[in-house]
Amino acid sequence: MAETPQLHVTTSIDDCQLIKLERHHHENGNLTVVEDCNEIPFKIRRTFYLYDIPGGESRGGHAHKTLYQFIVAISGSFEVAVDDGKRTRVYVLNRPYEGLLVVPGVWSTLQNFSSGSVCAVLASDVYNESDYYREYEEFLKSKSTAEL
């Protein structure tokens, strides 16, 4: 986890990764478990989910200074575009036993939601508006401080 608020200036999309979660198959349904610091590399402090997203809409469109997120398609599918100011990569999430770790200092946008999709986000801290970069230009300026 982030030891200093300046960690975000050196992170890149290469620090984001898909993580497969353990699946327990049973005749009467499947089970997947996510535990703090076990399946994902941080303590879960906040959980929220997105649903009923109208066609063509996107969510996210911001970056965090210190917050880690683990994003899972509980139902349906959607894409997560991650951007470190130099490169962009798009992940398709469509399995409830696989999620995307998004690190601080990476701009992320959730897009192309299928009908009826549900997105769960597990976060390393509670909501804190001062942790957000909501303007892309401000985000790019923060990343450029690593090159000075």
N, C-alpha and C positions, 0 to 999 in steps of 0.2 A: 504494500500500500504506500501511498504518498507520504514521505517523511517531511517534505517541505512544499509550500505552495508553488515553488518554482519548477517542480518536476515537469509540469505540463509543457514547458518550453522545449523540452528535448524528446518528448514522446512522438511516436509516428504511428501510421496505420499498421506497421509491422508488429506493434505491441498489442494490437487487437487480435483476438483469436476465437475461432469456433471451439466450443467445449462440448463434448458428448457426455451426457449424464447417464448414469447407470439405469437400465430399465429392468424392471421386475415383471415378467410376463406371467399372467394367471389366466385360467380359462374364463374367469368372470371379469376380466379387465386388467389393464396394465397400471403400474405404479412407478413413478420417478420421484426421487428425493433430492432436494438441494439443501445442504447444510453449510452454515458459516465456516469459512476457511477450510473446507474439505473439498467439495466439488468446485467451488469458486474461490479465488484468492483474496477474499475480504470478508469482514463481518457484515452481515446484512442489517442495516439500520432502517431501511424504508422499502416498502413494496407497493407498487401501484400497477394498474392495468388499464389498457386502452381498448375500447370496443365501440361498435356502431359508428365507425369512421366512414363518412360518405365517400363514394367513388371519386377518385381523382385527388383527394386530399392527402396531405402529408403531415407528419408530426415531427417533433424534435426541432431540428434546424437550429442547433446551438452546440456549444462545447462547455465542458466543465474545467475548472482549475485544479480541483483535488478529488472530485467524485469519480468513483468507478461504478459502472453499470453492467449488469448481466441481463440481456434482452432475449426473451423466449417467445416463440409463436405457440401459444397454448392451443390455439385452434386456427385453422386456415393458414394463410401465408402472407408475407410481406417482404420487402427489401429493406436493408439498412445500408445506406451509403455513408462510409467513413472517409474523412478528409483531414489530412494533417497540414494543409496549407501548401503542400507541394504535389501530393499524389492523392488520388481517390480510389477506393475499392468498394465494390458493391457485394453484399452477402444476401443470399436468399434464405430466409428462415421459414421453414415449413414443417418442422418436426418438434413435438413437445418435449423430446428428450435431448435436444441440442439447442444451445444458446450462444450468443455472441458476447464476449467480454469487450467492453468499450472502456478504454483507459482515459484518464484526464488528458486534456490537451488535444483531443481529437473531436472534430466537428462531426456530428452525426445527424442524419435525416432518415426518418422512417417513411416509406413510400410504397405505392402500388399494393395496397391492402386488398386482399380478396374479400368477397362478400362474407360476412359473418366471422371475420377473423378476430382473434383476441390476442393481444400482446401483453405479456407480463414483464415488468422491469424490477429487478432487485438492485438496490442501491447501497453504497457503502456509507451513506450518511443521510441525515434528515434533510428536508428541503431548506436551502439557504440561497436566496436570490443573489447574494454577492459572489457565489461560486460560479455563476453563469457568464459565458460570453454569448450574448444574444445578437450582436452585430458582427457579421463576418469580417469586416475591415478591422475591428478591434481585436478579433481573434488572430488575424494575420499579423497584426502589429505585435501581439504578445509572443507569437512564434518567432518573429524576426529577432527578438532580443537574444535568442540562443546563438545567433550567428555573429553577434558583436564581439 
